[in-house]
Amino acid sequence: MSALVLGLLAGGVTGLALGALGGGGSVLAVPALMYLLGFTPAAAATASLVVVAVTSATALAAHARDGTVRWRAGALFAGAGLLPAAVGGAVSGRLPPGLLTGAFAVIAALAALRMLRPSATVRHHDVPVRPGQVVRAGAGLGAVTGVLGVGGGFLAVPALVNVVGLRMRAAVGTSLLVISVNSVVALAARAGSAVSLDWTTVGPFAAAAILGAWDGKRLAGKVSGGTLQRIFAHVLLAVAVFMLADAVV
């Protein structure tokens, strides 16, 4: 199968996850770019940030029209992650490939296990924002985004529910704002690195992801969020186990 077809298929699945769940796209994009398209871990992380930045910004516009984006909470959360994302993006290219792959696998596995656990808190209405906790969570997410090249939505959504106190629909929409900001900052920090991208592959991948995000948003309106989350978590756990095995061999 050609690289173009693989890129289109992988991009579509990435966008589907991002549009339906408000995150998770980059967790699929990085291994797809590495194992299906032959990118190095550093190049896959950078390409993933490009894909997730444009896809999340597109999906954000749709959620904003539906009124599910909490701009104040999202801006505070994203703002706290600006410096950590920039620092992480700058140092990522200097880390050994095996370390990046292993760290990514561990984060993905933890995220999958977190998704499979029943939520301790179900929000029926938004609660007042707690700035201190939001800043700490946002800084941690920014660091993960910068180093590993993930948008962080798979971590942002639970944090926005359990730390910020948003309902799930608002958390999904707001996470897209956080992902967009963190991805752009991390990309800017990588601008001076020696990593070069194959735009003939990254371009179609990103285009398919944008289209997939629209389909994902429609899918989210037809299938329960819990069902989608469980399916995604099992896929993510399998990917994490494969990547961890690859990192230690």
Summary of the structure (lengths in Angstrom):
residues: 249
radius of gyration: 16.4
end to end distance: 26.8
largest distance: 51.0
contacts: 978
relative contact order: 0.24
helix: 78%
strand: 0%
